Amino acid sequence: MTATSKDLVRFLTIDDTAEGQRLDNFLFCELKGVPKSHVQRIIRGGEVRLNKKRCKGTDRLNVGDVVRIPPVRTAASADTSAKPIPPRVFDIVYEDDALLVINKPSGVAVHGGSGVSFGVIEQLRRARPQARYLELVHRLDKDTSGLLMIAKKRSALVKLHEMIRLNVPQKSYLALGVGAWQAETRRVTLPLVKYVGAQGEKMVRVGEDGQSAHTVFDVLQRFSGSLLHQIGLSDLSLLRATLKTGRTHQIRVHMQSQHCPIAGDERYGDYQANKRLQKIGLKRMFLHAAELVLPHPLSGEPLNLNAPLPMDLQQLLLVLAHGKE
């Protein structure tokens, strides 16, 4: 390990991006690479000052507060083989001073971890070094594309989390199911249980002892005919899935439970069907977060946000509709 040093005392004036945040959590973000135990130690030792006074880690910050941060040593890995996080610009659907909503592409994790060194949030922070605050509001699976919210102020994050707990945002997805969805099955309310799979992966199944879950499905289009028969399939169903609750893998497991799993879903889908669909161009899971309706977290202004279906999925629908590759 090598060590680098910040030799100067810093004085940071708090703006509305950190208003209401605990001092220790604020410092954990400011002093990335410094062990949390060391951050707590310099607070207890009086080296950190809040408005020139001794303070506690639990103190809440207000706009205009001045935080004194002493020189600290940050551990830096000597492993030069580690690749730096590349900055990336994502398609912006909505942005103001409190909220950023992007159209996340498939194949990109929302954050690093579990074998992924970085994700959307780390790349956004690299692309926007001037941004004081960028935090994920919610998550999308790596292979799911579509609308992803990032808070640019802590006050917006707190309000959005409260809204999500109350199921205020209306989230609608587009999903292609393998099979003929039964139109009378519009509401699926099967409870869901989390468990760990054989390879240590996070899994979800239907179970009476699980968390309540509610998805509303509407059939938008049905596909059948010679092209599907040529690859050994009979029916596909394009669905709009509207979440009434926000459980992990909810749409994927609810569709699996109705014997109409999502096309291209490697975890809950039909392996043989996925292999056959690859022949006509499906290279990913067909699940897209298409619409988000909610009041703005700070102004209350109604927001109705939409992300168009990615071109590869649009192309697949055209192939299915015209019955030829």
Sine and cosine of phi, psi and omega as CSV:
sin_phi,cos_phi,sin_psi,cos_psi,sin_omega,cos_omega
0.00,0.00,0.60,-0.80,0.13,-0.99
-0.91,-0.42,0.24,-0.97,-0.04,-1.00
-0.75,-0.66,0.62,-0.78,0.11,-0.99
-0.88,-0.48,0.38,-0.93,-0.10,-0.99
-0.78,-0.62,0.67,-0.74,0.19,-0.98
-0.99,-0.10,0.93,-0.36,-0.22,-0.97
-1.00,0.08,-0.20,0.98,-0.11,-0.99
-0.93,-0.37,0.58,-0.82,0.17,-0.99
-0.93,0.38,0.68,-0.73,0.04,-1.00
-0.92,-0.39,0.60,-0.80,0.09,-1.00
-0.87,-0.50,0.90,-0.43,-0.05,-1.00
-0.94,-0.35,0.78,-0.62,0.06,-1.00
-1.00,-0.06,0.80,-0.60,-0.09,-1.00
-0.97,0.24,0.77,-0.64,0.13,-0.99
-0.95,-0.31,-0.16,-0.99,-0.13,-0.99
-0.96,0.29,-0.15,0.99,0.04,-1.00
-0.93,0.36,-0.44,0.90,-0.04,-1.00
-0.91,-0.42,0.14,0.99,-0.04,-1.00
-0.85,0.52,0.76,-0.65,0.03,-1.00
1.00,0.07,-0.10,0.99,-0.02,-1.00
-0.98,0.21,0.55,-0.84,0.10,-1.00
-0.92,0.40,0.58,-0.82,-0.02,-1.00
-0.86,0.52,-0.70,0.72,-0.05,-1.00
-0.90,0.43,-0.65,0.76,0.02,-1.00
-0.91,0.41,-0.60,0.80,0.07,-1.00
-0.88,0.48,-0.69,0.73,-0.02,-1.00
-0.94,0.33,-0.56,0.83,0.05,-1.00
-0.85,0.53,-0.62,0.78,0.01,-1.00
-0.96,0.28,-0.65,0.76,-0.03,-1.00
-0.93,0.36,-0.54,0.84,-0.10,-0.99
-0.92,-0.39,0.81,0.58,0.02,-1.00
-0.87,0.50,0.71,-0.71,-0.05,-1.00
0.99,-0.11,-0.22,0.97,0.07,-1.00
-1.00,-0.05,0.78,-0.63,0.02,-1.00
-0.84,0.55,0.62,-0.78,-0.01,-1.00
-0.86,0.50,-0.56,0.83,0.01,-1.00
-0.89,0.46,-0.58,0.81,0.02,-1.00
-0.95,0.32,-0.62,0.78,0.05,-1.00
-0.87,0.49,-0.70,0.71,0.03,-1.00
-0.89,0.45,-0.58,0.81,-0.03,-1.00
-0.92,0.39,-0.67,0.74,-0.01,-1.00
-0.95,0.31,-0.42,0.91,0.11,-0.99
-0.94,0.35,-0.77,0.64,-0.02,-1.00
-0.88,0.47,-0.55,0.83,-0.02,-1.00
-0.98,0.21,-0.04,1.00,0.04,-1.00
0.99,0.13,0.14,0.99,0.00,-1.00
-0.97,0.25,-0.47,0.88,0.14,-0.99
-1.00,-0.01,0.72,-0.69,0.01,-1.00
-0.82,-0.57,0.60,-0.80,0.06,-1.00
-0.90,-0.44,0.92,-0.39,-0.08,-1.00
0.81,0.59,0.69,0.73,0.07,-1.00
0.94,0.33,0.19,0.98,-0.04,-1.00
-0.87,-0.50,0.42,-0.91,0.13,-0.99
-0.88,0.48,0.44,-0.90,-0.12,-0.99
-0.52,-0.85,0.14,-0.99,0.05,-1.00
-0.89,-0.46,0.41,-0.91,0.03,-1.00
-0.88,0.47,-0.44,0.90,-0.04,-1.00
-0.99,0.10,-0.11,0.99,0.02,-1.00
-0.88,0.48,0.63,-0.77,0.01,-1.00
-1.00,-0.07,0.62,-0.78,-0.05,-1.00
-1.00,0.00,0.56,-0.83,0.07,-1.00
-0.84,-0.54,0.42,-0.91,0.04,-1.00
-0.84,0.53,0.75,-0.66,0.00,-1.00
0.99,-0.10,-0.25,0.97,0.08,-1.00
-0.87,0.49,0.53,-0.85,0.06,-1.00
-0.90,-0.43,0.84,-0.54,-0.01,-1.00
-0.97,-0.26,0.82,-0.57,0.10,-0.99
-1.00,-0.03,0.84,-0.55,0.02,-1.00
-0.91,-0.42,0.86,-0.51,-0.04,-1.00
-0.96,0.27,0.21,-0.98,0.14,-0.99
-0.87,0.50,0.69,-0.72,0.00,-1.00
-0.73,-0.69,0.37,-0.93,0.05,-1.00
-0.97,-0.25,0.77,-0.64,0.01,-1.00
-0.93,-0.37,0.73,-0.68,0.02,-1.00
-0.96,0.27,0.77,-0.64,0.05,-1.00
-0.86,-0.51,0.72,-0.69,-0.04,-1.00
-0.93,0.36,0.67,-0.74,0.05,-1.00
-0.99,0.12,-0.03,1.00,-0.01,-1.00
-0.97,0.24,0.99,-0.16,-0.04,-1.00
-0.98,0.19,-0.06,1.00,0.00,-1.00
-0.98,0.18,-0.27,0.96,0.00,-1.00
-0.91,0.41,0.78,-0.62,-0.03,-1.00
-0.99,0.17,0.68,-0.74,0.04,-1.00
-0.92,0.39,0.43,-0.90,0.03,-1.00
-0.96,0.28,0.85,-0.53,-0.01,-1.00
-0.98,0.20,0.72,-0.70,0.09,-1.00
-0.92,0.40,0.49,-0.87,-0.01,-1.00
-0.54,-0.84,0.66,-0.75,0.07,-1.00
-0.98,-0.18,0.81,-0.59,0.00,-1.00
-0.96,-0.27,0.39,-0.92,0.05,-1.00
-0.90,0.44,0.84,-0.55,-0.05,-1.00
-1.00,-0.07,0.81,-0.59,0.05,-1.00
-1.00,-0.09,-0.58,0.81,0.01,-1.00
-0.42,-0.91,0.62,-0.79,0.10,-1.00
-0.40,-0.91,0.69,-0.72,0.23,-0.97
-0.61,-0.79,-0.30,-0.95,-0.09,-1.00
-0.97,0.23,-0.10,1.00,-0.03,-1.00
-0.88,-0.47,-0.43,0.90,-0.18,-0.98
-0.64,-0.77,0.66,-0.75,0.11,-0.99
-0.81,-0.58,0.78,-0.63,0.06,-1.00
-0.84,-0.55,0.84,-0.54,-0.02,-1.00
-0.91,-0.42,0.27,-0.96,0.13,-0.99
-0.99,-0.17,0.99,-0.11,-0.07,-1.00
-0.95,0.31,0.75,-0.66,0.09,-1.00
-0.97,0.24,0.39,-0.92,0.10,-1.00
-0.92,0.38,0.49,-0.87,0.06,-1.00
1.00,0.02,0.02,1.00,0.00,-1.00
-0.89,-0.45,0.84,-0.55,0.06,-1.00
-0.94,0.34,0.42,-0.91,0.01,-1.00
-0.98,0.20,-0.42,0.91,0.05,-1.00
-0.44,-0.90,0.28,-0.96,0.02,-1.00
-0.95,0.30,0.31,-0.95,0.00,-1.00
0.80,-0.60,0.30,-0.95,0.02,-1.00
0.79,0.61,0.75,0.66,0.05,-1.00
1.00,0.05,-0.08,1.00,0.04,-1.00
-0.96,-0.29,0.84,-0.54,-0.11,-0.99
-0.97,0.25,-0.45,0.89,0.02,-1.00
-0.38,-0.93,0.27,-0.96,0.01,-1.00
-0.59,-0.80,-0.34,-0.94,-0.07,-1.00
-0.83,0.56,-0.74,0.67,-0.14,-0.99
-0.92,0.40,-0.63,0.78,0.03,-1.00
-0.92,0.39,-0.62,0.78,0.01,-1.00
-0.94,0.35,-0.59,0.80,0.07,-1.00
-0.89,0.45,-0.68,0.73,0.00,-1.00
-0.90,0.44,-0.59,0.81,0.05,-1.00
-0.93,0.36,-0.60,0.80,-0.02,-1.00
-0.97,0.26,-0.35,0.94,-0.02,-1.00
-0.80,-0.60,0.93,0.37,-0.06,-1.00
-0.89,0.45,-0.35,0.94,0.00,-1.00
-0.99,0.17,-0.25,0.97,-0.06,-1.00
-0.95,0.32,0.81,-0.59,-0.03,-1.00
-0.98,0.19,-0.43,0.90,-0.13,-0.99
-0.49,-0.87,0.86,-0.51,0.12,-0.99
-0.60,-0.80,0.90,-0.43,-0.03,-1.00
-0.68,-0.73,0.65,-0.76,0.07,-1.00
-0.89,0.45,0.71,-0.70,0.08,-1.00
-1.00,0.07,-0.60,0.80,-0.04,-1.00
-0.45,-0.89,-0.10,-1.00,-0.05,-1.00
-0.81,-0.59,0.41,-0.91,0.22,-0.98
-0.80,-0.60,0.57,-0.82,0.09,-1.00
-0.86,0.51,0.45,-0.89,-0.04,-1.00
-0.81,0.59,-0.68,0.74,-0.08,-1.00
-1.00,0.06,-0.06,1.00,0.04,-1.00
-1.00,0.01,0.73,-0.68,0.06,-1.00
-0.99,-0.17,0.19,-0.98,0.15,-0.99
0.87,-0.49,-0.34,-0.94,-0.21,-0.98
-0.93,0.37,0.81,-0.58,0.02,-1.00
-0.73,-0.69,0.79,-0.61,-0.04,-1.00
-0.99,-0.10,0.70,-0.71,0.09,-1.00
-0.80,-0.61,0.78,-0.63,0.01,-1.00
-1.00,0.09,0.67,-0.75,0.05,-1.00
-0.97,-0.26,-0.05,1.00,0.09,-1.00
-0.65,-0.76,0.56,-0.83,0.01,-1.00
-0.90,0.43,-0.60,0.80,0.00,-1.00
-0.88,0.48,-0.59,0.81,0.05,-1.00
-0.93,0.36,-0.65,0.76,0.01,-1.00
-0.88,0.47,-0.72,0.70,-0.01,-1.00
-0.87,0.49,-0.71,0.71,-0.02,-1.00
-0.92,0.40,-0.66,0.75,0.00,-1.00
-0.91,0.42,-0.64,0.77,0.06,-1.00
-0.89,0.45,-0.62,0.78,0.06,-1.00
-0.90,0.44,-0.68,0.74,0.02,-1.00
-0.90,0.44,-0.63,0.78,0.01,-1.00
-0.92,0.40,-0.65,0.76,0.05,-1.00
-0.86,0.51,-0.55,0.84,-0.02,-1.00
-1.00,-0.03,0.10,0.99,0.01,-1.00
0.85,0.53,0.62,0.79,0.00,-1.00
-0.97,0.25,-0.74,0.67,0.00,-1.00
-0.89,0.45,0.68,-0.73,0.08,-1.00
-0.99,-0.16,0.92,-0.39,-0.05,-1.00
-0.93,-0.36,0.81,-0.58,0.04,-1.00
-0.85,-0.53,0.67,-0.74,-0.04,-1.00
-0.86,-0.50,0.42,-0.91,0.19,-0.98
-0.96,-0.27,0.76,-0.65,-0.04,-1.00
-0.64,-0.76,0.63,-0.78,0.07,-1.00
-0.97,-0.25,0.87,-0.49,-0.03,-1.00
-0.99,-0.15,0.59,-0.81,0.06,-1.00
-1.00,0.03,0.97,-0.24,-0.05,-1.00
0.76,-0.65,0.03,-1.00,0.01,-1.00
-0.99,-0.17,0.96,-0.28,0.00,-1.00
-0.93,0.37,0.72,-0.70,0.01,-1.00
-0.98,0.19,0.90,-0.44,-0.11,-0.99
-0.85,0.53,-0.50,0.86,-0.02,-1.00
-0.95,0.31,-0.28,0.96,0.04,-1.00
-1.00,0.01,0.99,0.13,-0.05,-1.00
-1.00,-0.08,-0.59,0.81,-0.03,-1.00
-0.91,-0.42,0.81,-0.58,0.09,-1.00
-0.91,-0.41,0.85,-0.53,-0.09,-1.00
-0.83,-0.56,0.49,0.87,-0.02,-1.00
-0.96,0.29,0.74,-0.67,0.02,-1.00
-0.94,0.34,0.46,-0.89,-0.12,-0.99
-0.85,-0.53,0.65,-0.76,-0.02,-1.00
-0.88,-0.48,0.73,-0.68,0.10,-1.00
-1.00,0.04,0.59,-0.81,0.10,-0.99
-0.42,-0.91,0.13,-0.99,-0.01,-1.00
-0.97,-0.24,0.79,-0.62,-0.03,-1.00
-0.97,0.24,0.03,-1.00,-0.08,-1.00
-0.89,0.45,-0.47,0.88,0.00,-1.00
-0.99,-0.12,0.21,0.98,0.00,-1.00
0.99,0.11,0.13,0.99,-0.03,-1.00
-0.99,0.12,0.43,-0.90,0.05,-1.00
-0.97,0.24,0.79,-0.61,-0.03,-1.00
-0.77,-0.64,0.29,-0.96,0.03,-1.00
-0.68,-0.74,0.62,-0.78,0.07,-1.00
-0.65,-0.76,0.29,-0.96,0.11,-0.99
-0.96,0.28,0.71,-0.71,0.02,-1.00
-0.33,-0.94,0.64,-0.77,-0.05,-1.00
-0.87,0.49,-0.48,0.88,-0.03,-1.00
-1.00,-0.02,0.23,0.97,-0.06,-1.00
-1.00,0.02,-0.04,-1.00,0.05,-1.00
-0.97,0.22,0.57,-0.82,0.03,-1.00
-0.88,0.47,0.61,-0.79,-0.01,-1.00
-0.53,-0.85,0.65,-0.76,-0.11,-0.99
-0.61,-0.79,0.87,-0.50,0.06,-1.00
-0.80,-0.60,0.68,-0.73,0.07,-1.00
-0.96,-0.27,0.80,-0.60,-0.04,-1.00
-0.91,-0.41,0.68,-0.73,0.11,-0.99
-0.80,-0.60,0.75,-0.66,0.02,-1.00
-0.99,0.16,0.86,-0.52,0.01,-1.00
-0.99,-0.11,-0.56,0.83,-0.05,-1.00
-0.31,-0.95,0.56,-0.83,0.06,-1.00
-0.89,-0.46,0.57,-0.82,0.00,-1.00
-0.79,-0.61,0.70,-0.72,0.12,-0.99
-0.40,-0.92,-0.08,-1.00,0.07,-1.00
0.89,-0.45,-0.18,-0.98,-0.20,-0.98
-0.91,0.42,-0.62,0.78,-0.03,-1.00
-0.88,0.47,-0.71,0.70,0.03,-1.00
-0.91,0.41,-0.65,0.76,0.01,-1.00
-0.88,0.47,-0.57,0.82,0.01,-1.00
-0.89,0.46,-0.53,0.85,-0.01,-1.00
-0.98,-0.18,0.16,0.99,0.12,-0.99
1.00,0.06,0.37,0.93,0.05,-1.00
-0.86,-0.51,0.38,-0.92,-0.03,-1.00
-0.95,-0.33,-0.72,0.70,-0.11,-0.99
-0.62,-0.79,0.53,-0.85,0.19,-0.98
-0.74,-0.67,0.51,-0.86,-0.03,-1.00
-0.76,-0.65,0.85,-0.52,0.10,-1.00
-1.00,0.04,0.84,-0.54,-0.10,-1.00
-0.86,-0.52,0.50,-0.87,0.29,-0.96
-0.98,-0.20,0.85,-0.53,-0.01,-1.00
-0.93,-0.36,0.88,-0.47,-0.01,-1.00
-0.96,-0.29,0.84,-0.54,-0.04,-1.00
-0.99,0.16,0.77,-0.64,0.17,-0.99
-0.98,-0.20,-0.34,0.94,0.18,-0.98
-0.73,-0.68,0.22,-0.98,-0.09,-1.00
-0.83,-0.56,0.87,0.50,-0.01,-1.00
-0.99,0.15,0.40,-0.92,0.06,-1.00
-0.85,0.53,0.77,-0.64,0.07,-1.00
0.84,0.54,0.46,0.89,-0.13,-0.99
-0.86,0.51,-0.79,0.62,-0.04,-1.00
-0.90,0.44,-0.66,0.75,-0.06,-1.00
-0.88,0.47,-0.69,0.72,-0.05,-1.00
-0.98,0.21,-0.60,0.80,0.05,-1.00
-0.90,0.45,-0.62,0.78,0.04,-1.00
-0.94,0.34,-0.64,0.77,0.07,-1.00
-0.86,0.51,-0.63,0.78,-0.04,-1.00
-0.91,0.41,-0.39,0.92,0.00,-1.00
-0.99,-0.14,0.28,0.96,0.03,-1.00
0.86,0.52,0.57,0.82,0.05,-1.00
-0.62,-0.78,0.90,0.44,-0.10,-1.00
-0.92,0.40,0.35,-0.94,-0.02,-1.00
-0.93,0.37,0.73,-0.68,0.05,-1.00
-0.88,0.48,0.75,-0.66,0.03,-1.00
0.99,0.11,0.01,1.00,0.01,-1.00
-0.98,0.22,0.93,-0.36,-0.06,-1.00
-0.98,0.22,-0.31,0.95,-0.06,-1.00
-1.00,-0.08,-0.69,0.73,-0.07,-1.00
-0.89,-0.45,0.07,1.00,-0.11,-0.99
-1.00,-0.06,-0.17,-0.98,-0.01,-1.00
-0.99,-0.12,0.93,-0.36,-0.10,-0.99
-0.86,0.52,-0.74,0.68,-0.04,-1.00
-0.91,0.42,-0.66,0.75,0.03,-1.00
-0.89,0.45,-0.64,0.77,0.02,-1.00
-0.89,0.46,-0.66,0.75,0.02,-1.00
-0.89,0.45,-0.63,0.78,-0.01,-1.00
-0.94,0.34,-0.60,0.80,0.00,-1.00
-0.94,0.33,-0.41,0.91,0.08,-1.00
-0.87,0.49,-0.49,0.87,-0.02,-1.00
-0.91,0.41,-0.41,0.91,0.01,-1.00
-0.94,-0.35,0.31,0.95,0.21,-0.98
0.94,-0.34,0.00,1.00,0.00,-1.00
-1.00,0.07,0.93,-0.36,-0.06,-1.00
-0.94,-0.34,0.08,1.00,-0.09,-1.00
-0.48,-0.88,0.09,-1.00,0.08,-1.00
-0.95,0.30,0.73,-0.68,-0.02,-1.00
-1.00,0.04,0.97,0.22,0.06,-1.00
-0.60,-0.80,0.83,-0.55,-0.13,-0.99
-0.67,-0.74,0.82,-0.57,0.06,-1.00
-0.98,0.22,0.99,-0.17,-0.23,-0.97
-1.00,-0.09,-0.53,0.85,-0.12,-0.99
-0.62,-0.79,0.60,-0.80,0.01,-1.00
-0.64,-0.77,0.85,-0.52,0.00,-1.00
-0.85,-0.53,0.83,-0.56,-0.01,-1.00
-0.25,-0.97,0.35,-0.93,0.16,-0.99
-0.97,0.23,0.55,-0.84,0.06,-1.00
-0.85,0.52,0.70,-0.71,-0.11,-0.99
-0.88,0.47,-0.43,0.90,-0.03,-1.00
-0.95,-0.33,-0.68,0.73,-0.06,-1.00
-1.00,-0.01,-0.37,0.93,-0.08,-1.00
0.99,0.16,-0.04,1.00,0.03,-1.00
-0.86,0.51,0.73,-0.69,0.01,-1.00
-0.92,0.39,0.73,-0.68,0.05,-1.00
-0.89,-0.46,0.75,-0.66,0.10,-1.00
-0.80,-0.61,0.99,-0.17,-0.16,-0.99
-0.95,-0.31,0.63,-0.78,-0.04,-1.00
-0.70,-0.71,0.62,-0.78,0.08,-1.00
-0.86,-0.51,0.85,-0.52,-0.02,-1.00
-0.90,0.43,0.47,-0.88,0.04,-1.00
-0.88,0.47,0.73,-0.69,0.01,-1.00
-0.84,0.54,0.45,-0.89,-0.11,-0.99
-0.86,0.51,-0.60,0.80,-0.03,-1.00
-0.91,0.42,-0.58,0.82,0.02,-1.00
-0.97,0.23,-0.59,0.81,0.10,-1.00
-0.87,0.49,-0.67,0.74,-0.01,-1.00
-0.89,0.45,-0.64,0.77,0.03,-1.00
-0.89,0.46,-0.67,0.74,0.02,-1.00
-0.89,0.46,-0.62,0.79,0.05,-1.00
-0.90,0.44,-0.67,0.74,0.03,-1.00
-0.87,0.49,-0.70,0.71,-0.01,-1.00
-0.92,0.40,-0.64,0.77,-0.06,-1.00
-0.93,0.36,-0.56,0.83,-0.04,-1.00
-0.99,-0.10,-0.11,0.99,0.12,-0.99
0.95,0.31,0.37,0.93,0.05,-1.00
-0.47,-0.88,0.42,-0.91,-0.03,-1.00
-0.98,0.21,0.00,0.00,0.00,0.00
